[in-house]
Amino acid sequence: AQQLGTPLSDKEYQQFFMYLRIARRANTVCILRELYGCMNPLVRRLDEYENHGAIPEGPICTELPGTFFPDFCTFSIYRCTKKRLFVKV
């Protein structure tokens, strides 16, 4: 079992994003995030699932060299606006 708040493994990310790989579905999630924000229950549930049941607090470091975000919400919004949905923390 993974520790709460830790990111998914590569295999888990593949499974998690498999459904979203169709651009239409990924865009739907981004639209939900844009319309309702990170506090929306569905958006929070997806964020929690992506992080083994707990949304990380504090600064978020990513696999993008030299980038970090103040919180997971900001990171997720970045992924949507830059169309880089599969960047991991």
OpenMM code with the backbone's topology and positions (N, CA, C; nanometers):
from openmm import Vec3, app, unit

residues = "ALA GLN GLN LEU GLY THR PRO LEU SER ASP LYS GLU TYR GLN GLN PHE PHE MET TYR LEU ARG ILE ALA ARG ARG ALA ASN THR VAL CYS ILE LEU ARG GLU LEU TYR GLY CYS MET ASN PRO LEU VAL ARG ARG LEU ASP GLU TYR GLU ASN HIS GLY ALA ILE PRO GLU GLY PRO ILE CYS THR GLU LEU PRO GLY THR PHE PHE PRO ASP PHE CYS THR PHE SER ILE TYR ARG CYS THR LYS LYS ARG LEU PHE VAL LYS VAL".split()
positions = [
    Vec3(0.0837, -0.1189, 0.0000),
    Vec3(0.0000, 0.0000, 0.0000),
    Vec3(0.0876, 0.1245, 0.0000),
    Vec3(0.0475, 0.2228, -0.0758),
    Vec3(0.1215, 0.3476, -0.0846),
    Vec3(0.0821, 0.4409, 0.0295),
    Vec3(0.1727, 0.5306, 0.0629),
    Vec3(0.1477, 0.6288, 0.1678),
    Vec3(0.0558, 0.7383, 0.1148),
    Vec3(-0.0390, 0.7834, 0.1984),
    Vec3(-0.1301, 0.8900, 0.1590),
    Vec3(-0.0523, 1.0107, 0.1104),
    Vec3(-0.0989, 1.0704, 0.0013),
    Vec3(-0.0399, 1.1927, -0.0501),
    Vec3(0.0776, 1.1721, -0.1435),
    Vec3(0.1181, 1.0474, -0.1645),
    Vec3(0.2299, 1.0241, -0.2555),
    Vec3(0.1770, 1.0092, -0.3979),
    Vec3(0.2566, 1.0502, -0.4968),
    Vec3(0.2084, 1.0378, -0.6348),
    Vec3(0.1997, 0.8920, -0.6777),
    Vec3(0.1241, 0.8699, -0.7823),
    Vec3(0.1097, 0.7361, -0.8369),
    Vec3(0.2400, 0.6909, -0.9012),
    Vec3(0.2602, 0.5602, -0.9065),
    Vec3(0.3748, 0.5044, -0.9783),
    Vec3(0.3514, 0.5225, -1.1279),
    Vec3(0.4533, 0.4959, -1.2073),
    Vec3(0.4374, 0.5067, -1.3527),
    Vec3(0.3241, 0.4176, -1.4026),
    Vec3(0.3178, 0.2957, -1.3525),
    Vec3(0.2122, 0.2031, -1.3945),
    Vec3(0.0746, 0.2558, -1.3518),
    Vec3(0.0659, 0.3067, -1.2293),
    Vec3(-0.0613, 0.3613, -1.1810),
    Vec3(-0.1033, 0.4831, -1.2631),
    Vec3(-0.0063, 0.5685, -1.3005),
    Vec3(-0.0385, 0.6835, -1.3856),
    Vec3(-0.0921, 0.6371, -1.5205),
    Vec3(-0.0337, 0.5339, -1.5769),
    Vec3(-0.0826, 0.4826, -1.7047),
    Vec3(-0.2281, 0.4400, -1.6926),
    Vec3(-0.2610, 0.3705, -1.5842),
    Vec3(-0.3990, 0.3272, -1.5630),
    Vec3(-0.4904, 0.4466, -1.5380),
    Vec3(-0.4445, 0.5418, -1.4546),
    Vec3(-0.5252, 0.6581, -1.4185),
    Vec3(-0.5580, 0.7420, -1.5419),
    Vec3(-0.4574, 0.7654, -1.6265),
    Vec3(-0.4763, 0.8525, -1.7414),
    Vec3(-0.5258, 0.7796, -1.8656),
    Vec3(-0.5336, 0.6466, -1.8602),
    Vec3(-0.5792, 0.5713, -1.9760),
    Vec3(-0.7156, 0.6230, -2.0215),
    Vec3(-0.8028, 0.6440, -1.9270),
    Vec3(-0.9372, 0.6922, -1.9589),
    Vec3(-0.9313, 0.8333, -2.0160),
    Vec3(-0.8370, 0.9148, -1.9672),
    Vec3(-0.8297, 1.0548, -2.0083),
    Vec3(-0.7506, 1.0760, -2.1364),
    Vec3(-0.6850, 0.9752, -2.1869),
    Vec3(-0.5972, 0.9913, -2.3038),
    Vec3(-0.6716, 1.0427, -2.4266),
    Vec3(-0.7985, 1.0133, -2.4358),
    Vec3(-0.8764, 1.0705, -2.5452),
    Vec3(-0.8922, 1.2185, -2.5135),
    Vec3(-0.8469, 1.3045, -2.6028),
    Vec3(-0.8414, 1.4488, -2.5780),
    Vec3(-0.9739, 1.5048, -2.5273),
    Vec3(-1.0815, 1.4543, -2.5808),
    Vec3(-1.2134, 1.5038, -2.5407),
    Vec3(-1.2365, 1.4831, -2.3911),
    Vec3(-1.1965, 1.3671, -2.3393),
    Vec3(-1.2167, 1.3383, -2.1969),
    Vec3(-1.1230, 1.4208, -2.1107),
    Vec3(-0.9992, 1.4338, -2.1522),
    Vec3(-0.9036, 1.5141, -2.0759),
    Vec3(-0.9490, 1.6594, -2.0718),
    Vec3(-0.9985, 1.7095, -2.1822),
    Vec3(-1.0480, 1.8472, -2.1850),
    Vec3(-1.1683, 1.8646, -2.0934),
    Vec3(-1.2509, 1.7627, -2.0821),
    Vec3(-1.3665, 1.7704, -1.9932),
    Vec3(-1.3219, 1.7899, -1.8486),
    Vec3(-1.2200, 1.7163, -1.8072),
    Vec3(-1.1684, 1.7321, -1.6711),
    Vec3(-1.1139, 1.8724, -1.6519),
    Vec3(-1.0432, 1.9241, -1.7511),
    Vec3(-0.9897, 2.0600, -1.7401),
    Vec3(-1.1018, 2.1637, -1.7349),
    Vec3(-1.2055, 2.1419, -1.8117),
    Vec3(-1.3190, 2.2340, -1.8091),
    Vec3(-1.3859, 2.2307, -1.6729),
    Vec3(-1.4032, 2.1113, -1.6155),
    Vec3(-1.4600, 2.1011, -1.4800),
    Vec3(-1.3741, 2.1788, -1.3801),
    Vec3(-1.2432, 2.1625, -1.3905),
    Vec3(-1.1518, 2.2319, -1.2996),
    Vec3(-1.1650, 2.3828, -1.3179),
    Vec3(-1.1731, 2.4275, -1.4441),
    Vec3(-1.1840, 2.5706, -1.4728),
    Vec3(-1.3167, 2.6279, -1.4231),
    Vec3(-1.4247, 2.5545, -1.4456),
    Vec3(-1.5569, 2.6031, -1.4068),
    Vec3(-1.5805, 2.6010, -1.2561),
    Vec3(-1.5381, 2.4923, -1.1922),
    Vec3(-1.5750, 2.4715, -1.0528),
    Vec3(-1.4589, 2.4824, -0.9549),
    Vec3(-1.3379, 2.4860, -1.0067),
    Vec3(-1.2220, 2.4989, -0.9189),
    Vec3(-1.1810, 2.3687, -0.8550),
    Vec3(-1.0748, 2.3781, -0.7817),
    Vec3(-1.0154, 2.2587, -0.7211),
    Vec3(-1.0955, 2.2057, -0.6027),
    Vec3(-1.1884, 2.2825, -0.5522),
    Vec3(-1.2656, 2.2381, -0.4368),
    Vec3(-1.3899, 2.1585, -0.4765),
    Vec3(-1.4197, 2.1501, -0.6045),
    Vec3(-1.5320, 2.0711, -0.6523),
    Vec3(-1.5129, 1.9258, -0.6092),
    Vec3(-1.6162, 1.8618, -0.5553),
    Vec3(-1.6019, 1.7237, -0.5061),
    Vec3(-1.5481, 1.6257, -0.6103),
    Vec3(-1.5918, 1.6354, -0.7350),
    Vec3(-1.5423, 1.5447, -0.8380),
    Vec3(-1.3946, 1.5719, -0.8678),
    Vec3(-1.3589, 1.6975, -0.8794),
    Vec3(-1.2201, 1.7358, -0.9052),
    Vec3(-1.1319, 1.6904, -0.7890),
    Vec3(-1.1776, 1.7121, -0.6664),
    Vec3(-1.1004, 1.6691, -0.5492),
    Vec3(-1.0822, 1.5171, -0.5473),
    Vec3(-1.1874, 1.4458, -0.5845),
    Vec3(-1.1791, 1.3001, -0.5864),
    Vec3(-1.0736, 1.2534, -0.6873),
    Vec3(-1.0706, 1.3152, -0.8047),
    Vec3(-0.9683, 1.2814, -0.9041),
    Vec3(-0.8280, 1.3152, -0.8521),
    Vec3(-0.8145, 1.4320, -0.7895),
    Vec3(-0.6846, 1.4722, -0.7344),
    Vec3(-0.6407, 1.3763, -0.6234),
    Vec3(-0.7342, 1.3375, -0.5388),
    Vec3(-0.7011, 1.2426, -0.4322),
    Vec3(-0.6618, 1.1072, -0.4905),
    Vec3(-0.7344, 1.0622, -0.5910),
    Vec3(-0.7016, 0.9337, -0.6524),
    Vec3(-0.5615, 0.9378, -0.7118),
    Vec3(-0.5301, 1.0479, -0.7763),
    Vec3(-0.3988, 1.0617, -0.8387),
    Vec3(-0.2861, 1.0586, -0.7365),
    Vec3(-0.3163, 1.0880, -0.6107),
    Vec3(-0.2147, 1.0967, -0.5062),
    Vec3(-0.2399, 0.9995, -0.3909),
    Vec3(-0.2897, 0.8830, -0.4224),
    Vec3(-0.3125, 0.7764, -0.3239),
    Vec3(-0.3991, 0.8216, -0.2059),
    Vec3(-0.5028, 0.8975, -0.2342),
    Vec3(-0.6024, 0.9273, -0.1325),
    Vec3(-0.5891, 1.0584, -0.0584),
    Vec3(-0.4833, 1.1351, -0.0827),
    Vec3(-0.4674, 1.2634, -0.0138),
    Vec3(-0.4009, 1.3628, -0.1079),
    Vec3(-0.4569, 1.4815, -0.1163),
    Vec3(-0.4004, 1.5854, -0.2015),
    Vec3(-0.2796, 1.6452, -0.1290),
    Vec3(-0.1630, 1.6452, -0.1925),
    Vec3(-0.0425, 1.6979, -0.1256),
    Vec3(-0.0575, 1.8452, -0.0892),
    Vec3(-0.0018, 1.8808, 0.0240),
    Vec3(-0.0015, 2.0206, 0.0673),
    Vec3(0.1361, 2.0794, 0.0427),
    Vec3(0.1416, 2.2104, 0.0417),
    Vec3(0.2704, 2.2773, 0.0297),
    Vec3(0.3230, 2.2783, -0.1120),
    Vec3(0.4476, 2.3180, -0.1269),
    Vec3(0.5063, 2.3266, -0.2611),
    Vec3(0.5087, 2.1902, -0.3303),
    Vec3(0.4834, 2.1923, -0.4602),
    Vec3(0.4813, 2.0715, -0.5421),
    Vec3(0.5974, 2.0786, -0.6409),
    Vec3(0.6865, 1.9814, -0.6312),
    Vec3(0.7950, 1.9686, -0.7279),
    Vec3(0.7489, 1.8732, -0.8368),
    Vec3(0.7923, 1.8968, -0.9589),
    Vec3(0.7493, 1.8134, -1.0702),
    Vec3(0.8688, 1.7539, -1.1425),
    Vec3(0.8379, 1.6676, -1.2389),
    Vec3(0.9436, 1.6097, -1.3206),
    Vec3(0.9951, 1.7099, -1.4244),
    Vec3(0.9324, 1.8275, -1.4322),
    Vec3(0.9830, 1.9334, -1.5196),
    Vec3(1.1009, 1.9994, -1.4504),
    Vec3(1.2167, 1.9993, -1.5114),
    Vec3(1.3351, 2.0566, -1.4456),
    Vec3(1.3129, 2.2024, -1.4042),
    Vec3(1.3461, 2.2311, -1.2783),
    Vec3(1.3398, 2.3678, -1.2277),
    Vec3(1.2018, 2.4246, -1.2043),
    Vec3(1.1001, 2.3406, -1.2000),
    Vec3(0.9654, 2.3924, -1.1765),
    Vec3(0.9088, 2.3392, -1.0467),
    Vec3(0.8390, 2.4262, -0.9771),
    Vec3(0.7619, 2.3852, -0.8601),
    Vec3(0.6421, 2.4774, -0.8516),
    Vec3(0.5421, 2.4342, -0.7788),
    Vec3(0.4163, 2.5072, -0.7688),
    Vec3(0.3790, 2.5200, -0.6219),
    Vec3(0.3085, 2.6258, -0.5839),
    Vec3(0.2753, 2.6461, -0.4420),
    Vec3(0.1819, 2.5400, -0.3848),
    Vec3(0.1007, 2.4775, -0.4718),
    Vec3(0.0088, 2.3740, -0.4249),
    Vec3(-0.0338, 2.2868, -0.5434),
    Vec3(-0.1033, 2.1777, -0.5128),
    Vec3(-0.1420, 2.0828, -0.6164),
    Vec3(-0.2433, 2.1438, -0.7130),
    Vec3(-0.3292, 2.2304, -0.6639),
    Vec3(-0.4287, 2.2954, -0.7495),
    Vec3(-0.3586, 2.3778, -0.8576),
    Vec3(-0.2612, 2.4570, -0.8193),
    Vec3(-0.1872, 2.5389, -0.9156),
    Vec3(-0.1180, 2.4509, -1.0178),
    Vec3(-0.0588, 2.3419, -0.9708),
    Vec3(0.0059, 2.2468, -1.0608),
    Vec3(-0.0945, 2.1890, -1.1601),
    Vec3(-0.2107, 2.1496, -1.1135),
    Vec3(-0.3122, 2.0897, -1.1999),
    Vec3(-0.3638, 2.1900, -1.3031),
    Vec3(-0.3809, 2.3128, -1.2607),
    Vec3(-0.4250, 2.4169, -1.3539),
    Vec3(-0.3177, 2.4398, -1.4603),
    Vec3(-0.1917, 2.4383, -1.4201),
    Vec3(-0.0809, 2.4511, -1.5152),
    Vec3(-0.0892, 2.3403, -1.6203),
    Vec3(-0.1097, 2.2172, -1.5754),
    Vec3(-0.1181, 2.1062, -1.6707),
    Vec3(-0.2299, 2.1293, -1.7713),
    Vec3(-0.3432, 2.1783, -1.7248),
    Vec3(-0.4560, 2.2021, -1.8154),
    Vec3(-0.4261, 2.3154, -1.9131),
    Vec3(-0.3766, 2.4263, -1.8634),
    Vec3(-0.3558, 2.5416, -1.9516),
    Vec3(-0.2444, 2.5176, -2.0518),
    Vec3(-0.1438, 2.4415, -2.0129),
    Vec3(-0.0313, 2.4134, -2.1027),
    Vec3(-0.0511, 2.2848, -2.1833),
    Vec3(-0.1659, 2.2175, -2.1627),
    Vec3(-0.1942, 2.0908, -2.2310),
    Vec3(-0.0844, 1.9877, -2.2053),
    Vec3(-0.0367, 1.9835, -2.0815),
    Vec3(0.0662, 1.8877, -2.0405),
    Vec3(0.0085, 1.8001, -1.9308),
    Vec3(-0.1011, 1.7334, -1.9626),
    Vec3(-0.1779, 1.6601, -1.8632),
    Vec3(-0.1031, 1.5454, -1.7980),
    Vec3(0.0008, 1.4980, -1.8593),
    Vec3(0.0642, 1.3782, -1.8085),
    Vec3(0.1951, 1.4055, -1.7372),
    Vec3(0.2195, 1.5317, -1.7010),
    Vec3(0.3355, 1.5662, -1.6199),
    Vec3(0.3091, 1.5158, -1.4784),
    Vec3(0.4082, 1.4524, -1.4181),
    Vec3(0.3938, 1.3971, -1.2840),
    Vec3(0.4618, 1.4849, -1.1803),
    Vec3(0.4161, 1.4688, -1.0566),
    Vec3(0.4819, 1.5348, -0.9433),
    Vec3(0.5898, 1.4456, -0.8905),
] * unit.nanometer
topology = app.Topology()
chain = topology.addChain("A")
for resn in residues:
    res = topology.addResidue(resn, chain)
    for name in ("N", "CA", "C"):
        topology.addAtom(name, app.Element.getBySymbol(name[0]), res)
